[in-house]
Amino acid sequence: YSFTSPTQLYCWNDANYAGNIDAHKSTSLYLFYLNSFLLSWHSKKQAMVV
């Protein structure tokens, strides 16, 4: 096994504020990559609107 490039960890996140027209809730998302491989992701809709 030959390793020629450095290992890099990337994190990407985004949010959609009040993007749900019916409920007026926001959604957030994050993605973690190690080089070009997706390691983890999570998406969540806001629990309540105040």
C-alpha contacts under 8 A as a table, 3 or more apart, distances in Angstrom:
res1	aa1	res2	aa2	distance
7	T	34	L	7.08
7	T	35	N	6.21
8	Q	34	L	5.80
8	Q	35	N	5.21
9	L	32	F	7.18
9	L	33	Y	5.72
9	L	34	L	4.59
9	L	35	N	6.17
10	Y	32	F	5.71
10	Y	33	Y	5.02
10	Y	34	L	6.36
10	Y	35	N	7.30
11	C	30	Y	7.04
11	C	31	L	5.67
11	C	32	F	4.59
11	C	33	Y	6.39
12	W	30	Y	5.57
12	W	31	L	5.14
12	W	32	F	6.56
13	N	28	S	7.49
13	N	29	L	5.48
13	N	30	Y	4.16
13	N	31	L	6.32
14	D	28	S	5.82
14	D	29	L	5.35
14	D	30	Y	6.56
15	A	26	S	7.12
15	A	27	T	5.66
15	A	28	S	4.26
15	A	29	L	6.31
16	N	19	G	5.40
16	N	26	S	5.43
16	N	27	T	5.19
16	N	28	S	6.37
17	Y	25	K	7.07
17	Y	26	S	4.44
17	Y	27	T	6.66
18	A	21	I	6.95
18	A	24	H	4.61
18	A	25	K	4.58
18	A	26	S	4.37
18	A	27	T	7.62
19	G	24	H	6.51
19	G	25	K	6.36
19	G	26	S	5.65
19	G	27	T	7.17
20	N	23	A	5.65
20	N	24	H	5.07
20	N	25	K	5.33
20	N	26	S	6.65
21	I	24	H	5.25
21	I	25	K	7.70
24	H	49	V	7.21
25	K	45	K	6.73
25	K	46	Q	5.55
25	K	47	A	7.78
25	K	48	M	7.20
25	K	49	V	6.49
26	S	45	K	5.84
26	S	46	Q	5.26
27	T	43	S	7.07
27	T	44	K	5.61
27	T	45	K	4.35
27	T	46	Q	5.99
28	S	43	S	5.66
28	S	44	K	5.48
28	S	45	K	6.57
28	S	46	Q	7.93
29	L	41	W	7.36
29	L	42	H	5.61
29	L	43	S	4.30
29	L	44	K	6.57
30	Y	41	W	5.53
30	Y	42	H	5.50
30	Y	43	S	6.67
31	L	38	L	7.27
31	L	39	L	7.72
31	L	40	S	5.86
31	L	41	W	4.35
31	L	42	H	6.78
32	F	38	L	6.02
32	F	39	L	5.48
32	F	40	S	5.17
32	F	41	W	6.27
33	Y	36	S	6.09
33	Y	37	F	5.33
33	Y	38	L	4.45
33	Y	39	L	5.33
33	Y	40	S	7.24
34	L	37	F	5.28
34	L	38	L	6.53
34	L	39	L	6.53
38	L	41	W	7.76
46	Q	49	V	7.53
